[in-house]
Amino acid sequence: MSYLAKRGSVYYFRRIVPDDLRAVLGKREIMLSLRTKDREHAKRLIPKEIIKSDALFASARKDSVSDQGKSKPPAAKSPAQLEQERLLWEADLERIELWDQVVGSTGGGNTGLETLCGCLVFERFPWPFVELPGNGTQLGLAV
């Protein structure tokens, strides 16, 4: 099979993309300028481009196989999980508001959120436990 094509006076490498990879690569063919007008020089460049395109096809096949297992949507959360996340979010908001009041009353230069983030990084902020209603479970928020 010839992979050589000519447009005007310049030679190109041309290779058809296999049917199973067209959707993955988003094209029907690979057309690449060899940047030469000399047919013999273009023929010498073809083997290198065949190797590159073979590697591209192999990589696309590998990626499409590995992506097949990853395309599942995340599992739906139960109402209890959603409620737990809501409670944690509200507790975090309350802590931030309290911290804003403390920082605002001390005249600190940072906003409460900036200070809170800094404290989280340096593990200085005392996070209390959040008690979930119903079963008395306590969740500690680790930093």
PARO-636367 format. One record per atom (N, C-alpha, C, O): chain; z negated, x, y; residue in three letters. Coordinates in steps of 0.05 Angstrom, whole numbers. Layout:
% PARO-636367
+-------+--------+--------+--------+-----+
: chain :     up :   east :  north : res :
+-------+--------+--------+--------+-----+
:     A :      Z :      X :      Y : ALA :
...
+-------+--------+--------+--------+-----+
This chain:
% PARO-636367
+-------+--------+--------+--------+-----+
: chain :     up :   east :  north : res :
+-------+--------+--------+--------+-----+
:     A :      0 :     17 :    -24 : MET :
:     A :      0 :      0 :      0 : MET :
:     A :      0 :     18 :     25 : MET :
:     A :    -15 :     37 :     26 : MET :
:     A :     16 :     11 :     44 : SER :
:     A :     18 :     26 :     69 : SER :
:     A :     -2 :     14 :     89 : SER :
:     A :     -3 :    -10 :     93 : SER :
:     A :    -18 :     31 :    101 : TYR :
:     A :    -37 :     23 :    121 : TYR :
:     A :    -27 :     30 :    149 : TYR :
:     A :    -42 :     29 :    169 : TYR :
:     A :     -2 :     38 :    151 : LEU :
:     A :      9 :     48 :    176 : LEU :
:     A :     25 :     25 :    189 : LEU :
:     A :     42 :     12 :    176 : LEU :
:     A :     20 :     21 :    215 : ALA :
:     A :     35 :      1 :    231 : ALA :
:     A :     42 :     15 :    257 : ALA :
:     A :     29 :     34 :    266 : ALA :
:     A :     63 :      4 :    270 : LYS :
:     A :     72 :     16 :    295 : LYS :
:     A :     74 :     -6 :    316 : LYS :
:     A :     87 :    -27 :    311 : LYS :
:     A :     63 :     -1 :    339 : ARG :
:     A :     65 :    -19 :    362 : ARG :
:     A :     77 :     -2 :    384 : ARG :
:     A :     65 :     17 :    393 : ARG :
:     A :    100 :    -10 :    393 : GLY :
:     A :    114 :      7 :    413 : GLY :
:     A :    120 :     34 :    400 : GLY :
:     A :    134 :     35 :    380 : GLY :
:     A :    110 :     55 :    412 : SER :
:     A :    114 :     82 :    401 : SER :
:     A :     89 :     94 :    388 : SER :
:     A :     90 :    116 :    379 : SER :
:     A :     67 :     79 :    388 : VAL :
:     A :     42 :     89 :    378 : VAL :
:     A :     37 :     78 :    350 : VAL :
:     A :     42 :     54 :    344 : VAL :
:     A :     26 :     95 :    332 : TYR :
:     A :     19 :     86 :    305 : TYR :
:     A :    -10 :     76 :    303 : TYR :
:     A :    -28 :     86 :    317 : TYR :
:     A :    -13 :     57 :    286 : TYR :
:     A :    -39 :     44 :    282 : TYR :
:     A :    -46 :     44 :    252 : TYR :
:     A :    -29 :     43 :    235 : TYR :
:     A :    -73 :     44 :    246 : PHE :
:     A :    -83 :     39 :    220 : PHE :
:     A :    -87 :      9 :    218 : PHE :
:     A :    -99 :     -3 :    235 : PHE :
:     A :    -76 :     -3 :    197 : ARG :
:     A :    -78 :    -32 :    193 : ARG :
:     A :    -87 :    -38 :    165 : ARG :
:     A :    -75 :    -29 :    146 : ARG :
:     A :   -109 :    -53 :    163 : ARG :
:     A :   -119 :    -60 :    136 : ARG :
:     A :   -129 :    -89 :    137 : ARG :
:     A :   -143 :    -97 :    155 : ARG :
:     A :   -121 :   -104 :    117 : ILE :
:     A :   -130 :   -132 :    114 : ILE :
:     A :   -159 :   -133 :    105 : ILE :
:     A :   -166 :   -119 :     87 : ILE :
:     A :   -175 :   -150 :    118 : VAL :
:     A :   -203 :   -154 :    110 : VAL :
:     A :   -203 :   -172 :     86 : VAL :
:     A :   -190 :   -193 :     86 : VAL :
:     A :   -218 :   -165 :     64 : PRO :
:     A :   -220 :   -182 :     41 : PRO :
:     A :   -230 :   -210 :     48 : PRO :
:     A :   -246 :   -213 :     67 : PRO :
:     A :   -220 :   -230 :     33 : ASP :
:     A :   -227 :   -258 :     39 : ASP :
:     A :   -257 :   -262 :     40 : ASP :
:     A :   -267 :   -277 :     58 : ASP :
:     A :   -273 :   -250 :     22 : ASP :
:     A :   -302 :   -255 :     22 : ASP :
:     A :   -317 :   -243 :     45 : ASP :
:     A :   -340 :   -250 :     50 : ASP :
:     A :   -304 :   -225 :     60 : LEU :
:     A :   -317 :   -212 :     83 : LEU :
:     A :   -307 :   -222 :    110 : LEU :
:     A :   -317 :   -213 :    131 : LEU :
:     A :   -287 :   -239 :    110 : ARG :
:     A :   -276 :   -248 :    136 : ARG :
:     A :   -297 :   -263 :    153 : ARG :
:     A :   -298 :   -259 :    177 : ARG :
:     A :   -313 :   -279 :    141 : ALA :
:     A :   -333 :   -294 :    156 : ALA :
:     A :   -355 :   -275 :    166 : ALA :
:     A :   -366 :   -278 :    188 : ALA :
:     A :   -362 :   -255 :    150 : VAL :
:     A :   -383 :   -236 :    157 : VAL :
:     A :   -373 :   -218 :    180 : VAL :
:     A :   -388 :   -213 :    199 : VAL :
:     A :   -349 :   -207 :    178 : LEU :
:     A :   -339 :   -189 :    198 : LEU :
:     A :   -326 :   -203 :    222 : LEU :
:     A :   -322 :   -192 :    243 : LEU :
:     A :   -318 :   -228 :    218 : GLY :
:     A :   -306 :   -244 :    239 : GLY :
:     A :   -278 :   -236 :    246 : GLY :
:     A :   -269 :   -241 :    269 : GLY :
:     A :   -263 :   -225 :    227 : LYS :
:     A :   -235 :   -218 :    232 : LYS :
:     A :   -220 :   -218 :    206 : LYS :
:     A :   -231 :   -215 :    184 : LYS :
:     A :   -193 :   -221 :    209 : ARG :
:     A :   -175 :   -222 :    186 : ARG :
:     A :   -165 :   -194 :    178 : ARG :
:     A :   -160 :   -188 :    155 : ARG :
:     A :   -163 :   -177 :    199 : GLU :
:     A :   -153 :   -150 :    194 : GLU :
:     A :   -166 :   -130 :    213 : GLU :
:     A :   -177 :   -137 :    233 : GLU :
:     A :   -164 :   -105 :    204 : ILE :
:     A :   -173 :    -83 :    221 : ILE :
:     A :   -148 :    -69 :    232 : ILE :
:     A :   -131 :    -61 :    216 : ILE :
:     A :   -146 :    -67 :    258 : MET :
:     A :   -123 :    -54 :    270 : MET :
:     A :   -134 :    -33 :    289 : MET :
:     A :   -147 :    -40 :    309 : MET :
:     A :   -129 :     -7 :    284 : LEU :
:     A :   -141 :     14 :    299 : LEU :
:     A :   -120 :     34 :    307 : LEU :
:     A :   -105 :     44 :    291 : LEU :
:     A :   -119 :     40 :    333 : SER :
:     A :    -99 :     60 :    343 : SER :
:     A :   -105 :     87 :    332 : SER :
:     A :   -128 :     97 :    333 : SER :
:     A :    -85 :    101 :    322 : LEU :
:     A :    -88 :    128 :    313 : LEU :
:     A :    -82 :    148 :    335 : LEU :
:     A :    -85 :    172 :    332 : LEU :
:     A :    -74 :    138 :    358 : ARG :
:     A :    -69 :    153 :    383 : ARG :
:     A :    -49 :    176 :    379 : ARG :
:     A :    -52 :    198 :    388 : ARG :
:     A :    -28 :    169 :    364 : THR :
:     A :     -7 :    189 :    360 : THR :
:     A :     20 :    174 :    359 : THR :
:     A :     21 :    151 :    350 : THR :
:     A :     41 :    188 :    367 : LYS :
:     A :     68 :    178 :    365 : LYS :
:     A :     83 :    192 :    342 : LYS :
:     A :    105 :    185 :    336 : LYS :
:     A :     70 :    211 :    330 : ASP :
:     A :     82 :    227 :    308 : ASP :
:     A :     75 :    214 :    281 : ASP :
:     A :     51 :    212 :    275 : ASP :
:     A :     95 :    205 :    266 : ARG :
:     A :     91 :    191 :    241 : ARG :
:     A :     76 :    209 :    221 : ARG :
:     A :     58 :    199 :    207 : ARG :
:     A :     83 :    234 :    218 : GLU :
:     A :     71 :    251 :    198 : GLU :
:     A :     41 :    256 :    205 : GLU :
:     A :     24 :    257 :    187 : GLU :
:     A :     35 :    260 :    230 : HIS :
:     A :      7 :    263 :    238 : HIS :
:     A :     -8 :    237 :    233 : HIS :
:     A :    -31 :    239 :    223 : HIS :
:     A :      3 :    214 :    238 : ALA :
:     A :    -10 :    189 :    232 : ALA :
:     A :    -16 :    186 :    203 : ALA :
:     A :    -37 :    176 :    195 : ALA :
:     A :      3 :    194 :    185 : LYS :
:     A :     -1 :    193 :    156 : LYS :
:     A :    -25 :    209 :    147 : LYS :
:     A :    -39 :    202 :    129 : LYS :
:     A :    -29 :    232 :    161 : ARG :
:     A :    -52 :    249 :    154 : ARG :
:     A :    -78 :    237 :    162 : ARG :
:     A :    -99 :    244 :    151 : ARG :
:     A :    -78 :    220 :    182 : LEU :
:     A :   -103 :    207 :    192 : LEU :
:     A :   -111 :    182 :    175 : LEU :
:     A :   -134 :    174 :    176 : LEU :
:     A :    -92 :    171 :    160 : ILE :
:     A :    -98 :    146 :    145 : ILE :
:     A :   -121 :    149 :    125 : ILE :
:     A :   -138 :    132 :    125 : ILE :
:     A :   -122 :    170 :    108 : PRO :
:     A :   -143 :    172 :     88 : PRO :
:     A :   -172 :    170 :    101 : PRO :
:     A :   -189 :    157 :     90 : PRO :
:     A :   -175 :    183 :    124 : LYS :
:     A :   -201 :    182 :    137 : LYS :
:     A :   -208 :    153 :    145 : LYS :
:     A :   -231 :    145 :    143 : LYS :
:     A :   -189 :    138 :    155 : GLU :
:     A :   -193 :    110 :    163 : GLU :
:     A :   -198 :     92 :    139 : GLU :
:     A :   -213 :     72 :    141 : GLU :
:     A :   -185 :     98 :    117 : ILE :
:     A :   -190 :     83 :     92 : ILE :
:     A :   -219 :     86 :     84 : ILE :
:     A :   -232 :     67 :     76 : ILE :
:     A :   -229 :    110 :     85 : ILE :
:     A :   -257 :    116 :     77 : ILE :
:     A :   -276 :    101 :     96 : ILE :
:     A :   -295 :     89 :     87 : ILE :
:     A :   -270 :    101 :    122 : LYS :
:     A :   -287 :     87 :    141 : LYS :
:     A :   -287 :     57 :    136 : LYS :
:     A :   -307 :     44 :    137 : LYS :
:     A :   -263 :     46 :    131 : SER :
:     A :   -261 :     17 :    126 : SER :
:     A :   -274 :      9 :    100 : SER :
:     A :   -287 :    -12 :     98 : SER :
:     A :   -272 :     26 :     79 : ASP :
:     A :   -286 :     21 :     54 : ASP :
:     A :   -316 :     20 :     58 : ASP :
:     A :   -330 :      3 :     47 : ASP :
:     A :   -326 :     38 :     74 : ALA :
:     A :   -355 :     39 :     80 : ALA :
:     A :   -363 :     14 :     96 : ALA :
:     A :   -384 :      3 :     91 : ALA :
:     A :   -346 :      6 :    114 : LEU :
:     A :   -352 :    -19 :    130 : LEU :
:     A :   -353 :    -43 :    111 : LEU :
:     A :   -371 :    -60 :    113 : LEU :
:     A :   -334 :    -45 :     92 : PHE :
:     A :   -334 :    -67 :     74 : PHE :
:     A :   -358 :    -67 :     55 : PHE :
:     A :   -371 :    -88 :     50 : PHE :
:     A :   -366 :    -43 :     46 : ALA :
:     A :   -389 :    -41 :     28 : ALA :
:     A :   -415 :    -49 :     43 : ALA :
:     A :   -432 :    -63 :     32 : ALA :
:     A :   -417 :    -40 :     68 : SER :
:     A :   -440 :    -47 :     84 : SER :
:     A :   -442 :    -77 :     89 : SER :
:     A :   -463 :    -89 :     88 : SER :
:     A :   -419 :    -89 :     95 : ALA :
:     A :   -418 :   -118 :    101 : ALA :
:     A :   -425 :   -133 :     75 : ALA :
:     A :   -439 :   -153 :     77 : ALA :
:     A :   -416 :   -124 :     53 : ARG :
:     A :   -423 :   -138 :     27 : ARG :
:     A :   -453 :   -136 :     22 : ARG :
:     A :   -466 :   -155 :     14 : ARG :
:     A :   -464 :   -112 :     27 : LYS :
:     A :   -493 :   -108 :     22 : LYS :
:     A :   -509 :   -125 :     41 : LYS :
:     A :   -529 :   -138 :     32 : LYS :
:     A :   -501 :   -127 :     66 : ASP :
:     A :   -516 :   -143 :     86 : ASP :
:     A :   -513 :   -173 :     79 : ASP :
:     A :   -533 :   -187 :     82 : ASP :
:     A :   -490 :   -181 :     70 : SER :
:     A :   -487 :   -210 :     64 : SER :
:     A :   -503 :   -218 :     40 : SER :
:     A :   -513 :   -240 :     38 : SER :
:     A :   -506 :   -200 :     21 : VAL :
:     A :   -523 :   -205 :     -3 : VAL :
:     A :   -552 :   -206 :      4 : VAL :
:     A :   -567 :   -223 :     -5 : VAL :
:     A :   -561 :   -187 :     21 : SER :
:     A :   -590 :   -186 :     28 : SER :
:     A :   -597 :   -208 :     47 : SER :
:     A :   -620 :   -217 :     47 : SER :
:     A :   -578 :   -219 :     63 : ASP :
:     A :   -583 :   -241 :     81 : ASP :
:     A :   -585 :   -268 :     67 : ASP :
:     A :   -596 :   -287 :     78 : ASP :
:     A :   -575 :   -269 :     43 : GLN :
:     A :   -575 :   -295 :     29 : GLN :
:     A :   -604 :   -304 :     24 : GLN :
:     A :   -609 :   -328 :     25 : GLN :
:     A :   -622 :   -286 :     17 : GLY :
:     A :   -649 :   -294 :     12 : GLY :
:     A :   -665 :   -298 :     38 : GLY :
:     A :   -687 :   -310 :     37 : GLY :
:     A :   -655 :   -289 :     61 : LYS :
:     A :   -670 :   -291 :     86 : LYS :
:     A :   -662 :   -315 :    102 : LYS :
:     A :   -674 :   -320 :    124 : LYS :
:     A :   -644 :   -331 :     93 : SER :
:     A :   -634 :   -352 :    110 : SER :
:     A :   -650 :   -378 :    108 : SER :
:     A :   -642 :   -398 :    119 : SER :
:     A :   -671 :   -378 :     93 : LYS :
:     A :   -688 :   -402 :     90 : LYS :
:     A :   -704 :   -407 :    115 : LYS :
:     A :   -714 :   -388 :    127 : LYS :
:     A :   -706 :   -432 :    124 : PRO :
:     A :   -723 :   -438 :    147 : PRO :
:     A :   -752 :   -434 :    140 : PRO :
:     A :   -760 :   -436 :    117 : PRO :
:     A :   -768 :   -429 :    160 : PRO :
:     A :   -797 :   -426 :    155 : PRO :
:     A :   -809 :   -452 :    144 : PRO :
:     A :   -800 :   -474 :    151 : PRO :
:     A :   -829 :   -449 :    128 : ALA :
:     A :   -842 :   -473 :    116 : ALA :
:     A :   -856 :   -489 :    138 : ALA :
:     A :   -867 :   -478 :    157 : ALA :
:     A :   -855 :   -515 :    135 : ALA :
:     A :   -868 :   -533 :    154 : ALA :
:     A :   -898 :   -529 :    153 : ALA :
:     A :   -910 :   -525 :    131 : ALA :
:     A :   -911 :   -531 :    176 : LYS :
:     A :   -940 :   -528 :    177 : LYS :
:     A :   -954 :   -555 :    172 : LYS :
:     A :   -943 :   -576 :    181 : LYS :
:     A :   -976 :   -554 :    159 : SER :
:     A :   -991 :   -578 :    154 : SER :
:     A :  -1005 :   -587 :    180 : SER :
:     A :  -1008 :   -571 :    198 : SER :
:     A :  -1012 :   -613 :    181 : PRO :
:     A :  -1027 :   -622 :    205 : PRO :
:     A :  -1053 :   -606 :    209 : PRO :
:     A :  -1061 :   -602 :    232 : PRO :
:     A :  -1066 :   -598 :    188 : ALA :
:     A :  -1091 :   -582 :    191 : ALA :
:     A :  -1085 :   -555 :    204 : ALA :
:     A :  -1100 :   -545 :    221 : ALA :
:     A :  -1062 :   -542 :    195 : GLN :
:     A :  -1055 :   -517 :    207 : GLN :
:     A :  -1048 :   -520 :    237 : GLN :
:     A :  -1055 :   -503 :    253 : GLN :
:     A :  -1033 :   -541 :    243 : LEU :
:     A :  -1026 :   -546 :    271 : LEU :
:     A :  -1051 :   -551 :    288 : LEU :
:     A :  -1053 :   -541 :    311 : LEU :
:     A :  -1070 :   -566 :    277 : GLU :
:     A :  -1095 :   -571 :    292 : GLU :
:     A :  -1110 :   -546 :    296 : GLU :
:     A :  -1121 :   -541 :    318 : GLU :
:     A :  -1111 :   -529 :    276 : GLN :
:     A :  -1125 :   -503 :    278 : GLN :
:     A :  -1113 :   -486 :    299 : GLN :
:     A :  -1127 :   -474 :    315 : GLN :
:     A :  -1086 :   -484 :    300 : GLU :
:     A :  -1073 :   -468 :    320 : GLU :
:     A :  -1078 :   -480 :    348 : GLU :
:     A :  -1082 :   -465 :    367 : GLU :
:     A :  -1078 :   -507 :    350 : ARG :
:     A :  -1084 :   -519 :    376 : ARG :
:     A :  -1112 :   -512 :    386 : ARG :
:     A :  -1116 :   -506 :    409 : ARG :
:     A :  -1131 :   -513 :    368 : LEU :
:     A :  -1159 :   -507 :    375 : LEU :
:     A :  -1162 :   -478 :    384 : LEU :
:     A :  -1175 :   -472 :    404 : LEU :
:     A :  -1149 :   -460 :    370 : LEU :
:     A :  -1150 :   -432 :    377 : LEU :
:     A :  -1137 :   -427 :    404 : LEU :
:     A :  -1147 :   -412 :    421 : LEU :
:     A :  -1114 :   -441 :    409 : TRP :
:     A :  -1100 :   -438 :    434 : TRP :
:     A :  -1118 :   -448 :    457 : TRP :
:     A :  -1120 :   -435 :    478 : TRP :
:     A :  -1130 :   -471 :    453 : GLU :
:     A :  -1148 :   -482 :    474 : GLU :
:     A :  -1172 :   -464 :    479 : GLU :
:     A :  -1180 :   -460 :    502 : GLU :
:     A :  -1183 :   -453 :    457 : ALA :
:     A :  -1206 :   -434 :    461 : ALA :
:     A :  -1197 :   -410 :    476 : ALA :
:     A :  -1212 :   -400 :    494 : ALA :
:     A :  -1173 :   -399 :    471 : ASP :
:     A :  -1163 :   -376 :    486 : ASP :
:     A :  -1160 :   -383 :    515 : ASP :
:     A :  -1167 :   -367 :    533 : ASP :
:     A :  -1149 :   -407 :    521 : LEU :
:     A :  -1145 :   -415 :    548 : LEU :
:     A :  -1172 :   -417 :    563 : LEU :
:     A :  -1175 :   -409 :    586 : LEU :
:     A :  -1192 :   -428 :    549 : GLU :
:     A :  -1218 :   -431 :    561 : GLU :
:     A :  -1230 :   -404 :    567 : GLU :
:     A :  -1242 :   -400 :    589 : GLU :
:     A :  -1227 :   -385 :    549 : ARG :
:     A :  -1237 :   -358 :    554 : ARG :
:     A :  -1224 :   -345 :    578 : ARG :
:     A :  -1236 :   -331 :    594 : ARG :
:     A :  -1198 :   -349 :    580 : ILE :
:     A :  -1183 :   -337 :    602 : ILE :
:     A :  -1192 :   -349 :    628 : ILE :
:     A :  -1196 :   -335 :    648 : ILE :
:     A :  -1196 :   -376 :    629 : GLU :
:     A :  -1206 :   -389 :    653 : GLU :
:     A :  -1234 :   -379 :    661 : GLU :
:     A :  -1239 :   -374 :    684 : GLU :
:     A :  -1251 :   -376 :    641 : LEU :
:     A :  -1278 :   -366 :    646 : LEU :
:     A :  -1276 :   -337 :    657 : LEU :
:     A :  -1291 :   -330 :    676 : LEU :
:     A :  -1259 :   -322 :    645 : TRP :
:     A :  -1256 :   -294 :    653 : TRP :
:     A :  -1246 :   -293 :    681 : TRP :
:     A :  -1254 :   -276 :    697 : TRP :
:     A :  -1227 :   -311 :    688 : ASP :
:     A :  -1216 :   -312 :    716 : ASP :
:     A :  -1239 :   -318 :    735 : ASP :
:     A :  -1240 :   -306 :    757 : ASP :
:     A :  -1257 :   -336 :    728 : GLN :
:     A :  -1280 :   -342 :    745 : GLN :
:     A :  -1298 :   -318 :    749 : GLN :
:     A :  -1307 :   -312 :    771 : GLN :
:     A :  -1303 :   -303 :    727 : VAL :
:     A :  -1320 :   -279 :    728 : VAL :
:     A :  -1307 :   -258 :    746 : VAL :
:     A :  -1320 :   -247 :    763 : VAL :
:     A :  -1283 :   -252 :    741 : VAL :
:     A :  -1269 :   -231 :    756 : VAL :
:     A :  -1265 :   -240 :    785 : VAL :
:     A :  -1268 :   -223 :    803 : VAL :
:     A :  -1259 :   -265 :    789 : GLY :
:     A :  -1256 :   -275 :    817 : GLY :
:     A :  -1282 :   -273 :    833 : GLY :
:     A :  -1282 :   -267 :    857 : GLY :
:     A :  -1305 :   -277 :    819 : SER :
:     A :  -1331 :   -276 :    833 : SER :
:     A :  -1339 :   -247 :    839 : SER :
:     A :  -1355 :   -242 :    857 : SER :
:     A :  -1329 :   -228 :    823 : THR :
:     A :  -1337 :   -200 :    827 : THR :
:     A :  -1317 :   -187 :    846 : THR :
:     A :  -1322 :   -164 :    854 : THR :
:     A :  -1296 :   -201 :    854 : GLY :
:     A :  -1277 :   -189 :    873 : GLY :
:     A :  -1260 :   -167 :    861 : GLY :
:     A :  -1250 :   -149 :    875 : GLY :
:     A :  -1256 :   -168 :    835 : GLY :
:     A :  -1239 :   -148 :    821 : GLY :
:     A :  -1210 :   -150 :    831 : GLY :
:     A :  -1201 :   -171 :    840 : GLY :
:     A :  -1196 :   -128 :    830 : GLY :
:     A :  -1169 :   -127 :    839 : GLY :
:     A :  -1149 :   -139 :    820 : GLY :
:     A :  -1128 :   -149 :    828 : GLY :
:     A :  -1155 :   -139 :    794 : ASN :
:     A :  -1137 :   -151 :    775 : ASN :
:     A :  -1141 :   -181 :    773 : ASN :
:     A :  -1162 :   -191 :    780 : ASN :
:     A :  -1120 :   -194 :    763 : THR :
:     A :  -1123 :   -222 :    757 : THR :
:     A :  -1138 :   -223 :    730 : THR :
:     A :  -1140 :   -203 :    716 : THR :
:     A :  -1149 :   -246 :    724 : GLY :
:     A :  -1165 :   -249 :    700 : GLY :
:     A :  -1148 :   -243 :    675 : GLY :
:     A :  -1158 :   -231 :    656 : GLY :
:     A :  -1123 :   -252 :    675 : LEU :
:     A :  -1106 :   -247 :    652 : LEU :
:     A :  -1101 :   -217 :    648 : LEU :
:     A :  -1101 :   -207 :    626 : LEU :
:     A :  -1095 :   -203 :    670 : GLU :
:     A :  -1091 :   -174 :    668 : GLU :
:     A :  -1116 :   -160 :    657 : GLU :
:     A :  -1114 :   -143 :    640 : GLU :
:     A :  -1139 :   -168 :    667 : THR :
:     A :  -1164 :   -156 :    658 : THR :
:     A :  -1169 :   -163 :    629 : THR :
:     A :  -1177 :   -145 :    613 : THR :
:     A :  -1164 :   -188 :    622 : LEU :
:     A :  -1168 :   -196 :    594 : LEU :
:     A :  -1150 :   -180 :    576 : LEU :
:     A :  -1159 :   -171 :    555 : LEU :
:     A :  -1125 :   -177 :    583 : CYS :
:     A :  -1106 :   -161 :    567 : CYS :
:     A :  -1116 :   -132 :    564 : CYS :
:     A :  -1114 :   -120 :    543 : CYS :
:     A :  -1125 :   -121 :    586 : GLY :
:     A :  -1136 :    -94 :    585 : GLY :
:     A :  -1160 :    -92 :    567 : GLY :
:     A :  -1162 :    -72 :    552 : GLY :
:     A :  -1177 :   -112 :    568 : CYS :
:     A :  -1200 :   -112 :    551 : CYS :
:     A :  -1193 :   -114 :    522 : CYS :
:     A :  -1205 :   -102 :    504 : CYS :
:     A :  -1173 :   -130 :    516 : LEU :
:     A :  -1164 :   -133 :    488 : LEU :
:     A :  -1153 :   -106 :    478 : LEU :
:     A :  -1159 :    -99 :    455 : LEU :
:     A :  -1139 :    -92 :    495 : VAL :
:     A :  -1128 :    -66 :    486 : VAL :
:     A :  -1150 :    -47 :    480 : VAL :
:     A :  -1149 :    -32 :    460 : VAL :
:     A :  -1171 :    -47 :    496 : PHE :
:     A :  -1193 :    -28 :    492 : PHE :
:     A :  -1216 :    -39 :    477 : PHE :
:     A :  -1237 :    -26 :    474 : PHE :
:     A :  -1213 :    -63 :    466 : GLU :
:     A :  -1233 :    -77 :    449 : GLU :
:     A :  -1260 :    -79 :    463 : GLU :
:     A :  -1281 :    -74 :    451 : GLU :
:     A :  -1260 :    -87 :    489 : ARG :
:     A :  -1286 :    -89 :    503 : ARG :
:     A :  -1294 :   -118 :    507 : ARG :
:     A :  -1316 :   -124 :    515 : ARG :
:     A :  -1275 :   -137 :    503 : PHE :
:     A :  -1281 :   -165 :    509 : PHE :
:     A :  -1295 :   -178 :    485 : PHE :
:     A :  -1284 :   -177 :    463 : PHE :
:     A :  -1318 :   -190 :    488 : PRO :
:     A :  -1333 :   -202 :    466 : PRO :
:     A :  -1322 :   -229 :    458 : PRO :
:     A :  -1328 :   -249 :    471 : PRO :
:     A :  -1305 :   -230 :    437 : TRP :
:     A :  -1293 :   -255 :    429 : TRP :
:     A :  -1313 :   -270 :    411 : TRP :
:     A :  -1322 :   -260 :    391 : TRP :
:     A :  -1321 :   -294 :    419 : PRO :
:     A :  -1339 :   -310 :    402 : PRO :
:     A :  -1323 :   -323 :    379 : PRO :
:     A :  -1299 :   -322 :    378 : PRO :
:     A :  -1338 :   -335 :    362 : PHE :
:     A :  -1326 :   -349 :    340 : PHE :
:     A :  -1319 :   -377 :    349 : PHE :
:     A :  -1332 :   -388 :    367 : PHE :
:     A :  -1298 :   -388 :    337 : VAL :
:     A :  -1290 :   -416 :    342 : VAL :
:     A :  -1297 :   -432 :    318 : VAL :
:     A :  -1289 :   -426 :    296 : VAL :
:     A :  -1313 :   -453 :    322 : GLU :
:     A :  -1320 :   -471 :    300 : GLU :
:     A :  -1300 :   -493 :    298 : GLU :
:     A :  -1296 :   -508 :    317 : GLU :
:     A :  -1288 :   -496 :    274 : LEU :
:     A :  -1268 :   -517 :    270 : LEU :
:     A :  -1283 :   -543 :    263 : LEU :
:     A :  -1303 :   -542 :    247 : LEU :
:     A :  -1275 :   -565 :    274 : PRO :
:     A :  -1289 :   -590 :    268 : PRO :
:     A :  -1284 :   -599 :    239 : PRO :
:     A :  -1264 :   -592 :    227 : PRO :
:     A :  -1303 :   -613 :    229 : GLY :
:     A :  -1300 :   -625 :    202 : GLY :
:     A :  -1314 :   -609 :    181 : GLY :
:     A :  -1332 :   -619 :    168 : GLY :
:     A :  -1305 :   -584 :    177 : ASN :
:     A :  -1317 :   -569 :    154 : ASN :
:     A :  -1336 :   -546 :    163 : ASN :
:     A :  -1347 :   -532 :    146 : ASN :
:     A :  -1340 :   -543 :    189 : GLY :
:     A :  -1359 :   -523 :    199 : GLY :
:     A :  -1349 :   -494 :    195 : GLY :
:     A :  -1365 :   -475 :    198 : GLY :
:     A :  -1323 :   -490 :    189 : THR :
:     A :  -1313 :   -463 :    186 : THR :
:     A :  -1312 :   -449 :    213 : THR :
:     A :  -1304 :   -461 :    233 : THR :
:     A :  -1320 :   -424 :    213 : GLN :
:     A :  -1319 :   -408 :    238 : GLN :
:     A :  -1297 :   -387 :    235 : GLN :
:     A :  -1295 :   -374 :    214 : GLN :
:     A :  -1281 :   -385 :    255 : LEU :
:     A :  -1260 :   -365 :    256 : LEU :
:     A :  -1267 :   -344 :    277 : LEU :
:     A :  -1271 :   -351 :    300 : LEU :
:     A :  -1267 :   -319 :    269 : GLY :
:     A :  -1271 :   -297 :    288 : GLY :
:     A :  -1244 :   -288 :    297 : GLY :
:     A :  -1225 :   -285 :    281 : GLY :
:     A :  -1241 :   -283 :    322 : LEU :
:     A :  -1216 :   -273 :    333 : LEU :
:     A :  -1218 :   -243 :    336 : LEU :
:     A :  -1232 :   -233 :    354 : LEU :
:     A :  -1204 :   -229 :    318 : ALA :
:     A :  -1206 :   -200 :    318 : ALA :
:     A :  -1186 :   -188 :    338 : ALA :
:     A :  -1165 :   -200 :    342 : ALA :
:     A :  -1193 :   -166 :    350 : VAL :
:     A :  -1175 :   -152 :    368 : VAL :
:     A :  -1169 :   -125 :    356 : VAL :
:     A :  -1154 :   -109 :    368 : VAL :
+-------+--------+--------+--------+-----+
